[in-house]
Amino acid sequence: MGQLTQEARLRFRNARRDLKYDRINAALDEATQAYASFQLSGDLDGMAECVRIVSHALGRQGLRKQAVQMATEELEKFREKNQKRAEALMLVTLAEIKLNANQKESREEACHLANQARLAFTNLKDRKMEGESCLASGNALLKCGAFDFALEAFQQARPIFKSLQQVSLEGRALHGLACCHAAGGLYTRAVEQAKEACKCFETSQSSIFQTAVLEAISSWYVECGELQLARSFAEQSLAMAQEASSPRREASALRSLVKVYILQGDANSVLGNCLDAVSRYRDMNAREAESIALAALVECSIASQGSLDRSLQAATDACIAFREMGDAHQEMHMCCTMARLCLEHQQLDQAESHARTALQLARGLDDRLGHGEALGLLAQALVLLKKEQVVCQDAKDQLGEALCSLSLAHVYMELSKPKEVLASADAASRLFRSIGDKMGELSALQITADVHARAMRYAEMSSALEKALTLAEALGDVVTEASLNISLAQAQMGLLEVSSMQPKSDTFQMQGALAAKAAKRAVALARRQQRSDLIISALCALSQTQFLVGEKQAARSAAKAAASLAKGQPLTEATALVLAANSCIAMGKTDAAKEAASNALYLFEEVKDYVGQDLAKATLDAIDNPVSAVSISGKMRLVRKRKTSVNAEALRQKVRNVVSEIVGMDALMDDTPLMQSGLTSQSAVLLRNALSNEIPGPSLPFTLMFDYPSITDLSAFFVESAGGEEEEVEEWVEDTSAAGARKAQARSGPSPDELRKQVRDVVAEIVGMDDLVDDTPLMQAGLTSQSAVLLRNSLSKELPGASLPFTMMFDYPSINALTEFFVARSGPQVDMDMIEDEDEGAPMMRSSLDPQVTQRQVRQIVEDIVGMDDFADDAALMQHGITSHNAVLLRDALSKEFQGPNMPHTLIFDYPSVLDLTEYIMVRAQK
């Protein structure tokens, strides 16, 4: 072993020890230097071990996103180099980081990653790491509530460690088994196995792990009501953690001890311990330990009936610490605690604010219990605020009354009562204005604008924002001014969308210029304050306004700048990339559009934003917009056209049905502009997609929503597009002989009446209304972006055909417009079942592909793209090195190898494994 390698090994051991005893900065320094040494010596496994240390250290500092990003990037590098053990180490590292996340999806993903790592280590015959993967899997399953499966994972890990004489790891497996028994209410059995684990840790001198087990035993005795025993074990845990100099474990043990003292009615005895611990951890910059100690201090202070200010200050500090650590769950509970405290002491405005924050966090976490708790606190605040408002009115206390009205507006907003929100906000605005409180009036106007925005009343929204902007400028509040300008740009774009103005008209261009001016002002203000979040939002708004008025290149530049700034923020970056792709589509830059939309889809997949995924897929579909009729195995080719008639009323009904389902309203008038009825840009896209899929035909123009704004206008457009009595009907024949042509018989698709009924049924089911008028704009009828996605998906399933184009909701905003569009696209297709072999007089074979040969071909192409060959045919390729870039390469390679209809750009997401791809290609060849 060379000197460089020896030095790297020594530093690695130091880093591992520092991490074990919570010396995070030292661990990061040692692991980073060890990584550099391993890199110079070419030891990839050593590099992977160091990355594991660094990732865990970052996670301890609350930087979980950075930890995940780092491990993911290293995973890709090791896969490219075909380093199996290093790759498996990154898989188990990612599992260990993600299992500590609050989101259920992350924990479930941790289970999947741990299983992948375990299989890899099994193949590598690395028994120790196979066992550690079992531990990671068991911990993830335990946090997901799958106790029986977790128990099985720990039971598999224990004999592995026992056979390797890894006593400390055997103790961890026993601790896991104990936790599983405790989760099932078997506390006696849990304590027995936990004591066995303690013996293992004592033998291996792993005091840190022993403190965790002792703390767990204390909590189980609390559950059993054995408070004296619980106190004894908590004190043992605290003493051992102090001896081991582990701030995190010491803080956790202290919190457990505090809970026991509180239950015994003796909180004052440990209040001093909590204050001392917070001060020590703060001096040590041990942020995680400080956050735990602060939570213990809050609990102790409340139980000992300390002063409100001290309790609130400790709770506020704890919230800040939990936020920095990325622990939204603990932050939510602390906000609820503060809300309860404020309610008890009649601090109603603060109670309302803390409850609202808790509610927002609960929604983000999808925590139903937390959501219910926060709503209950808001309801209590509402009752007390009304009483306080009456008291202020009687006492002629205008400031107090204004503050109550403002708080009531916030509460009503969270309780989804818009009329009450507006009434309270207007009252607050008048009162603040009368006493000259510009800040208060500004806050009330912002609430008013928000309510109008949610109801898509853009004129009222603009009016409120303009008043608010005047106040923000007077106050010199540049950040608020920038934010208001962004909102004003969006409001003015909304006004354009719901108007009946032609895009090329002077009025339209003038209004669009005002929106762009507001967005540019927002960008300038945000840059002045160096607020990257505001700069990104302002650039996205600017891109949208410029696209709306036809400044395609400028729109693309703004979107690209936003995407560049948003690196590391997947959702924001993906949104900006979709905007950039739209601009590229309009400019005819299909390659750039494909790249941007593919990257956006990958990012939306990463954060599991399903609405965003549909939007990105719609963008990709709009690039090529493949037609429904295709050439199969060289058998079909367009040779002539003939005239036929179109049922205009059936088209109108079909369009009306689709529009109804998208907007969620049936009572739409055919002549009402759809954008005026509430249609937004996002749902307009989804409506256009739904119509494209329902009524196959030529690609729809992107400005259709402005050119044909009502159901009647869209109906006329579709009739004209279909040609009415002049509709051209395609007929398909063999491309090699006239005899084959005689055997191709055109089969007409559904009649216009049938299409209208199908679309209307789907729309009615989505929006929950059956009485929509065909000409009523669907957005006016209440269609939201989410229901628009559902409508597109439902229409795609109900009426299979070509991919739906991107801006459908702009172009065909009503049921009539959708109906006529689908009639226009419902040209006759060829019934392949009716094509017979000329010599044999029997139906010809739909496909000459052999399934086994095809599967081997697909696998070979995938192996060439991914650069590895050790994955199963049913394994998800996204877990084996497929990125958004090489997903495009894979689609292109498969398209060249297997001739036929255009393959979707979302191929790798829709058909994630070799088996799925093979099945798709076989079905595709039979169409």
Stockholm file with secondary structure:
# STOCKHOLM 1.0

chainA/1-927         MGQLTQEARLRFRNARRDLKYDRINAALDEATQAYASFQLSGDLDGMAECVRIVSHALGRQGLRKQAVQMATEELEKFREKNQKRAEALMLVTLAEIKLNANQKESREEACHLANQARLAFTNLKDRKMEGESCLASGNALLKCGAFDFALEAFQQARPIFKSLQQVSLEGRALHGLACCHAAGGLYTRAVEQAKEACKCFETSQSSIFQTAVLEAISSWYVECGELQLARSFAEQSLAMAQEASSPRREASALRSLVKVYILQGDANSVLGNCLDAVSRYRDMNAREAESIALAALVECSIASQGSLDRSLQAATDACIAFREMGDAHQEMHMCCTMARLCLEHQQLDQAESHARTALQLARGLDDRLGHGEALGLLAQALVLLKKEQVVCQDAKDQLGEALCSLSLAHVYMELSKPKEVLASADAASRLFRSIGDKMGELSALQITADVHARAMRYAEMSSALEKALTLAEALGDVVTEASLNISLAQAQMGLLEVSSMQPKSDTFQMQGALAAKAAKRAVALARRQQRSDLIISALCALSQTQFLVGEKQAARSAAKAAASLAKGQPLTEATALVLAANSCIAMGKTDAAKEAASNALYLFEEVKDYVGQDLAKATLDAIDNPVSAVSISGKMRLVRKRKTSVNAEALRQKVRNVVSEIVGMDALMDDTPLMQSGLTSQSAVLLRNALSNEIPGPSLPFTLMFDYPSITDLSAFFVESAGGEEEEVEEWVEDTSAAGARKAQARSGPSPDELRKQVRDVVAEIVGMDDLVDDTPLMQAGLTSQSAVLLRNSLSKELPGASLPFTMMFDYPSINALTEFFVARSGPQVDMDMIEDEDEGAPMMRSSLDPQVTQRQVRQIVEDIVGMDDFADDAALMQHGITSHNAVLLRDALSKEFQGPNMPHTLIFDYPSVLDLTEYIMVRAQK
#=GR chainA/1-927 SS CCHHHHHHHHHHHHHHHHHHTTCHHHHHHHHHHHHHHHHHHTCHHHHHHHHHHHHHHHHHTTCHHHHHHHHHHHHHHHHHTTCHHHHHHHHHHHHHHHTTSSSHHHHHHHHHHHHHHHHHHHHHTCHHHHHHHHHHHHHHHHHTTCHHHHHHHHHHHHHHHHHTTCHHHHHHHHHHHHHHHHHTTCHHHHHHHHHHHHHHHHHTTCHHHHHHHHHHHHHHHHHHTCHHHHHHHHHHHHHHHHHHTCHHHHHHHHHHHHHHHHHTTCTHHHHHHHHHHHHHHHHHTCHHHHHHHHHHHHHHHHHTTCCHHHHHHHHHHHHHHHHHHTCHHHHHHHHHHHHHHHHHTTCHHHHHHHHHHHHHHHHHHTCHHHHHHHHHHHHHHHHHHHHHHHHHHHTTCHHHHHHHHHHHHHHHHHTTCHHHHHHHHHHHHHHHHHTTCHHHHHHHHHHHHHHHHHTTCHHHHHHHHHHHHHHHHHHTCHHHHHHHHHHHHHHHHHHHHHSCCCTTSHHHHHHHHHHHHHHHHHHHHHHHHTCHHHHHHHHHHHHHHHHHTTCHHHHHHHHHHHHHHTTTCHHHHHHHHHHHHHHHHHHTCHHHHHHHHHHHHHHHHHTTCHHHHHHHHHHHHHHHCCCSCCCCTTCCEEEEEEEECCCHHHHHHHHHHHHHHHHTCSCCCTTSCTGGGTCCHHHHHHHHHHHHHHSCCSCCCTTHHHHSCSHHHHHHHHHHHHTGGGEEEEEEECSSCHHHHHHCCEECCCCHHHHHHHHHHHHHHHHTCSCCCTTSCTTTTTCCHHHHHHHHHHHHHHSCCSCCCTTHHHHCCSHHHHHHHHHHHCCCEECGGGCBCTTTCSBCCSCCCCHHHHHHHHHHHHHHHHSCCCSCTTSCGGGGTCCHHHHHHHHHHHHHHSCSSCCCTTHHHHSCSHHHHHHHHHHHHHC
#=GC SS_cons         CCHHHHHHHHHHHHHHHHHHTTCHHHHHHHHHHHHHHHHHHTCHHHHHHHHHHHHHHHHHTTCHHHHHHHHHHHHHHHHHTTCHHHHHHHHHHHHHHHTTSSSHHHHHHHHHHHHHHHHHHHHHTCHHHHHHHHHHHHHHHHHTTCHHHHHHHHHHHHHHHHHTTCHHHHHHHHHHHHHHHHHTTCHHHHHHHHHHHHHHHHHTTCHHHHHHHHHHHHHHHHHHTCHHHHHHHHHHHHHHHHHHTCHHHHHHHHHHHHHHHHHTTCTHHHHHHHHHHHHHHHHHTCHHHHHHHHHHHHHHHHHTTCCHHHHHHHHHHHHHHHHHHTCHHHHHHHHHHHHHHHHHTTCHHHHHHHHHHHHHHHHHHTCHHHHHHHHHHHHHHHHHHHHHHHHHHHTTCHHHHHHHHHHHHHHHHHTTCHHHHHHHHHHHHHHHHHTTCHHHHHHHHHHHHHHHHHTTCHHHHHHHHHHHHHHHHHHTCHHHHHHHHHHHHHHHHHHHHHSCCCTTSHHHHHHHHHHHHHHHHHHHHHHHHTCHHHHHHHHHHHHHHHHHTTCHHHHHHHHHHHHHHTTTCHHHHHHHHHHHHHHHHHHTCHHHHHHHHHHHHHHHHHTTCHHHHHHHHHHHHHHHCCCSCCCCTTCCEEEEEEEECCCHHHHHHHHHHHHHHHHTCSCCCTTSCTGGGTCCHHHHHHHHHHHHHHSCCSCCCTTHHHHSCSHHHHHHHHHHHHTGGGEEEEEEECSSCHHHHHHCCEECCCCHHHHHHHHHHHHHHHHTCSCCCTTSCTTTTTCCHHHHHHHHHHHHHHSCCSCCCTTHHHHCCSHHHHHHHHHHHCCCEECGGGCBCTTTCSBCCSCCCCHHHHHHHHHHHHHHHHSCCCSCTTSCGGGGTCCHHHHHHHHHHHHHHSCSSCCCTTHHHHSCSHHHHHHHHHHHHHC
//
